[in-house]
């Protein structure tokens, strides 16, 4: 993971600052250059980010560089260093906000990530399983090999959430770790692993579909209330969703699965509201130019935005959504609560750092999780990771 971060640094450092000269069109003022981060090349998030970038170049004269990164930590590092504006994240945006898993490490802590726009489309997010395993139900993954990605709590926790539908825990399967999302899915093709989490429209899933192994998506029937209750205990951000597109899926062959917004374009709360407003407005007004650029891109429409999710919308993005008629008083009130939550978490992290926490990594994380829980309880806010 450290090597991966180092390999990104020279590329990110070469990008120009967001304070560069601006280009303008349709009353939108954007920097002359911007950098986004996303998962590896060929993934849904990367492809959609490239489509948005092309629109910004064609309509606003802004050059957008999309940096591929194999895990959540690597995707956020350039943003935190102010070498990138946005990241096309997944549920890792929630884990980063909460300061849990890899983000509970001393080098990170709670991150004030805030939404710009996110996508919910015809796809879903679930465990893709190699068809040659014969698995047709989640519970049949017991003792099978399930992929994890080092430094990517989103992928790993998502996999555990789907396993929970079949009443399976991490100890019920054989975890195989990979250095990146792309490496994990190459492992699927190479028969190094039997199941891996992905969005159904990701390029690597299509590659597995056309390989000798084939692909299947064991369903998560929406009528199975107990199964869905178990899913939400592990991944509270999931909701039932019918997939009608993706590898091996079509409108004629839909599958009841689960989903959450992906990609989720996020920025740090410290990024000025006027800059985020301009970016969001450009994405809204330029929607027709990129909606067909990649599978899932059409889900970025202003009127398709997920309301009242677990990560707040950046004030600059909220302004653009309000102008587009897609912001309500109810959502504004919900958003203020989430922004307050980020303040509570940031204060708890600062206090924990002043309390001479242990240097041992595990002891540090354990202590932080207790301090975090106490701070949230004091603020009468849910823990989310009991």
C-alpha positions in Angstrom: 0.0 0.0 0.0 2.8 2.4 0.9 4.5 1.6 -2.4 1.2 2.4 -4.2 0.9 5.7 -2.6 4.5 6.6 -3.4 3.9 5.6 -7.1 1.0 8.1 -7.2 2.8 11.0 -5.7 5.0 12.0 -8.7 2.0 12.0 -11.0 -0.2 13.9 -8.6 2.6 16.4 -7.8 2.9 17.2 -11.5 -0.7 18.5 -11.7 -1.4 22.1 -11.5 -3.0 23.8 -8.5 -6.8 24.4 -8.4 -6.0 28.1 -8.2 -4.8 28.1 -11.8 -6.3 30.4 -14.3 -9.9 29.7 -15.0 -11.9 29.0 -18.1 -15.5 30.0 -18.3 -18.7 29.1 -20.2 -22.4 29.2 -19.4 -21.6 31.3 -16.3 -19.5 28.4 -14.9 -15.9 29.2 -13.9 -13.6 26.2 -13.6 -9.8 25.9 -13.1 -7.9 25.4 -16.3 -6.8 22.0 -14.9 -8.2 19.6 -12.4 -7.3 16.2 -11.1 -9.7 13.5 -10.0 -8.9 10.1 -8.5 -10.8 6.9 -9.1 -10.3 3.1 -8.9 -8.1 1.4 -11.5 -8.5 2.0 -15.2 -11.4 0.2 -16.8 -13.5 0.3 -13.6 -17.0 2.0 -13.6 -15.8 4.9 -11.4 -12.7 5.5 -13.6 -14.7 5.4 -16.9 -17.4 7.7 -15.6 -14.8 10.2 -14.3 -13.1 10.2 -17.7 -16.5 10.9 -19.3 -17.1 13.8 -17.0 -13.6 15.1 -17.6 -14.1 15.0 -21.4 -17.3 17.0 -21.0 -15.4 19.6 -18.9 -12.7 19.8 -21.6 -15.2 20.1 -24.5 -17.6 22.6 -22.8 -15.4 24.5 -20.4 -11.8 24.1 -21.7 -10.7 22.5 -18.4 -8.2 19.7 -18.7 -9.1 16.9 -16.2 -6.6 14.2 -15.3 -8.0 11.0 -13.7 -5.5 9.2 -11.5 -6.2 5.5 -11.0 -5.7 4.1 -7.5 -6.1 0.6 -6.2 -7.7 1.4 -2.8 -9.5 4.0 -0.8 -6.4 5.3 1.0 -4.6 5.9 -2.3 -7.6 7.6 -3.8 -7.8 10.1 -0.9 -4.1 10.9 -0.5 -3.9 13.3 -3.4 -7.1 15.1 -2.2 -5.8 15.5 1.3 -2.5 16.8 -0.2 -4.6 19.3 -2.2 -3.2 17.8 -5.5 -6.7 16.7 -6.6 -10.2 18.2 -6.3 -12.5 15.2 -6.4 -12.5 11.5 -5.9 -14.9 9.0 -7.5 -15.3 7.0 -4.3 -17.7 4.3 -3.1 -18.8 3.4 0.5 -15.2 4.2 1.5 -16.3 7.8 1.7 -18.4 6.9 4.6 -15.6 4.9 6.4 -13.2 7.8 5.9 -15.7 10.2 7.3 -16.2 8.0 10.3 -12.5 7.4 10.9 -12.9 3.6 11.0 -10.9 0.6 9.7 -7.8 1.9 7.8 -8.9 5.5 8.5 -8.7 4.9 12.2 -4.9 4.8 11.8 -2.7 7.5 13.4 -2.0 9.0 9.9 -5.6 9.5 9.0 -8.6 9.8 11.4 -12.0 11.2 10.4 -12.0 12.9 7.1 -14.4 15.8 6.3 -15.5 14.3 2.9 -18.6 15.8 1.4 -20.7 14.8 -1.6 -20.7 16.6 -5.0 -22.8 14.2 -7.1 -23.3 10.5 -6.9 -24.8 7.8 -9.2 -27.6 5.3 -8.7 -28.4 3.6 -12.0 -29.5 0.3 -13.5 -26.5 -1.5 -11.9 -26.0 -2.9 -8.4 -23.1 -3.6 -6.1 -22.6 -7.2 -4.9 -20.4 -10.2 -4.8 -19.6 -11.4 -8.3 -19.0 -15.2 -8.2 -17.2 -17.3 -10.8 -19.9 -19.5 -12.4 -17.6 -22.5 -12.5 -17.9 -22.7 -8.7 -21.5 -23.8 -9.0 -22.6 -21.3 -6.4 -26.1 -19.9 -6.9 -26.9 -18.6 -3.4 -24.8 -16.5 -1.0 -24.9 -19.1 1.7 -23.1 -21.5 -0.7 -20.0 -19.4 -0.5 -19.1 -21.1 2.8 -15.5 -22.2 2.6 -15.0 -20.5 -0.7 -12.3 -18.0 -1.5 -13.4 -14.4 -1.2 -11.2 -11.5 -2.3 -10.1 -8.6 0.0 -8.1 -5.5 -1.1 -5.4 -4.2 1.3 -6.2 -0.6 2.3 -9.7 -0.7 1.0 -12.2 -1.1 3.8 -15.1 -0.2 1.4 -14.6 -3.3 -0.7 -13.9 -5.6 2.2 -16.8 -4.4 4.4 -19.1 -4.5 1.4 -18.1 -8.2 0.8 -18.8 -9.0 4.4 -22.2 -7.2 4.2 -23.2 -9.4 1.2 -21.9 -12.5 3.0 -24.1 -11.6 5.9 -27.2 -12.0 3.7 -26.3 -15.7 3.6 -25.7 -15.7 7.4 -21.9 -16.0 6.8 -19.1 -14.3 8.6 -15.4 -13.7 7.6 -14.5 -16.9 9.5 -16.8 -18.9 7.3 -14.9 -18.2 4.1 -11.2 -18.1 3.0 -10.0 -14.6 2.6 -7.5 -14.0 -0.2 -5.8 -10.5 -0.1 -4.8 -8.5 -3.1 -2.9 -5.3 -3.6 -5.6 -3.6 -5.6 -9.1 -3.9 -7.0 -7.8 -4.6 -10.4 -5.5 -7.3 -9.1 -8.4 -8.9 -7.2 -10.4 -9.2 -10.4 -7.5 -10.6 -12.3 -7.4 -13.2 -9.6 -11.0 -14.1 -10.4 -10.1 -14.7 -14.0 -6.9 -16.6 -13.0 -8.8 -18.9 -10.5 -7.0 -17.4 -7.5 -10.3 -16.5 -5.8 -14.0 -17.4 -6.2 -15.9 -14.2 -5.3 -15.2 -10.5 -5.2 -17.2 -7.4 -4.6 -17.9 -5.0 -7.5 -20.5 -3.0 -9.2 -22.2 -5.1 -11.9 -21.1 -2.7 -14.7 -17.3 -2.7 -13.9 -15.0 -3.7 -16.7 -13.3 -6.5 -14.8 -16.7 -8.2 -14.2 -17.3 -8.2 -18.0 -13.9 -9.7 -18.5 -14.7 -12.5 -16.1 -18.1 -13.0 -17.9 -16.3 -13.7 -21.2 -13.6 -15.8 -19.6 -13.8 -19.6 -19.3 -14.9 -19.2 -15.6 -17.9 -17.1 -16.4 -19.8 -14.9 -13.8 -22.9 -15.1 -11.7 -24.4 -12.7 -9.2 -26.2 -14.7 -6.4 -29.4 -12.8 -5.7 -30.4 -11.1 -2.5 -34.2 -11.6 -2.6 -35.9 -8.4 -1.3 -38.6 -10.5 0.4 -35.9 -12.1 2.7 -36.3 -9.5 5.5 -34.0 -11.4 7.9 -31.3 -11.5 5.2 -31.6 -7.8 4.6 -31.5 -7.0 8.3 -28.2 -8.8 8.5 -26.8 -6.9 5.5 -27.7 -3.6 7.1 -26.0 -4.5 10.3 -22.7 -4.7 8.5 -23.3 -2.2 5.7 -26.0 0.4 6.8 -25.6 2.2 3.5 -27.0 -0.6 1.4 -30.5 -0.7 0.1 -32.5 -3.3 -2.0 -32.1 -2.6 -5.7 -33.1 -4.5 -8.9 -30.1 -4.7 -11.3 -31.0 -4.5 -15.0 -27.5 -4.0 -16.4 -24.1 -5.4 -16.0 -22.1 -8.5 -16.7 -24.6 -11.3 -17.4 -27.5 -9.0 -16.4 -30.1 -7.3 -18.7 -33.6 -5.8 -18.6 -34.8 -9.2 -19.7 -32.7 -10.9 -17.0 -32.9 -8.6 -13.9 -31.6 -9.7 -10.5 -32.7 -8.6 -7.1 -29.5 -7.4 -5.5 -28.4 -4.4 -3.3 -26.9 -1.1 -4.1 -25.6 2.3 -2.7 -24.5 5.4 -4.7 -21.5 4.7 -6.8 -19.4 6.4 -7.9 -19.7 9.0 -5.2 -17.8 12.2 -6.3 -16.5 13.7 -3.1 -14.4 16.7 -2.1 -13.0 17.8 1.2 -15.1 20.2 3.1 -12.2 22.7 3.1 -12.5 23.0 -0.7 -14.1 26.5 -1.2 -17.8 26.4 -1.7 -17.6 28.5 -4.9 -15.2 26.0 -6.5 -17.4 23.0 -5.6 -20.4 25.0 -6.8 -18.8 25.6 -10.2 -17.8 21.9 -10.5 -21.3 20.7 -9.6 -23.0 23.2 -11.8 -20.8 22.1 -14.7 -21.7 18.4 -14.1 -25.4 19.3 -14.0 -25.5 21.6 -17.0 -23.1 19.3 -19.0 -25.0 16.1 -18.1 -26.3 15.4 -21.6 -22.7 15.4 -22.9 -21.5 12.6 -20.6 -24.6 10.6 -19.6 -23.9 8.0 -22.2 -20.2 8.1 -22.0 -20.0 5.0 -19.7 -22.4 2.6 -18.0 -23.7 4.2 -14.8 -23.0 7.8 -15.9 -26.7 8.5 -16.4 -27.2 8.0 -12.7 -25.4 11.3 -12.0 -28.5 13.3 -13.1 -29.5 16.0 -10.6 -33.0 14.5 -10.2 -31.6 11.0 -9.5 -29.5 12.0 -6.4 -29.8 9.9 -3.3 -31.5 12.0 -0.6 -30.6 12.0 3.0 -27.6 9.5 2.8 -24.9 9.0 5.4 -22.3 11.5 4.1 -23.2 15.2 3.8 -23.5 17.2 0.6 -20.9 20.0 0.2 -22.5 23.4 0.7 -21.3 24.4 -2.8 -22.9 21.3 -4.3 -26.1 22.0 -2.3 -26.3 25.5 -3.8 -26.1 24.0 -7.4 -28.7 21.4 -6.6 -31.0 24.0 -5.1 -30.7 26.1 -8.3 -31.6 22.9 -10.2 -34.7 22.5 -8.1 -33.3 19.3 -6.4 -32.9 20.4 -2.8 -35.5 20.5 -0.1 -35.8 21.9 3.4 -35.9 18.4 4.7 -32.7 17.5 3.0 -31.1 20.7 4.2 -32.0 19.9 7.8 -30.6 16.3 7.4 -27.4 17.7 5.9 -26.8 20.1 8.8 -27.0 17.1 11.2 -24.4 15.3 9.1 -22.1 18.3 9.0 -22.4 18.6 12.8 -21.4 14.9 13.0 -18.2 15.6 11.1 -17.4 18.4 13.6 -18.0 16.0 16.5 -15.8 13.4 15.0 -13.0 15.9 14.3 -13.1 17.2 17.8 -13.0 13.7 19.2 -10.0 12.8 17.1 -8.2 16.0 18.2 -8.9 15.2 21.9 -7.8 11.6 21.5 -4.5 12.8 20.0 -3.9 15.1 23.0 -4.5 12.2 25.4 -1.2 10.4 24.8 -2.7 7.5 22.9 -0.7 4.2 22.6 1.8 3.9 19.8 0.9 0.3 19.0 -1.3 0.3 15.9 -3.9 -2.0 17.2 -4.1 -0.5 20.7 -4.3 3.0 19.1 -7.3 1.9 16.9 -9.0 0.2 19.8 -8.6 3.3 22.0 -9.8 5.6 19.2 -12.9 3.5 18.6 -13.8 3.8 22.3 -13.2 7.5 22.3 -15.2 7.8 19.1 -18.1 5.9 20.5 -18.1 8.0 23.7 -18.1 11.3 21.7 -20.9 10.2 19.5 -23.0 9.0 22.5 -22.4 12.3 24.2 -23.7 14.1 21.1 -26.7 11.7 21.0 -25.6 10.5 17.6 -25.6 6.9 16.4 -22.3 5.0 16.4 -22.8 3.0 13.3 -20.0 0.5 14.2 -21.2 -1.0 17.5 
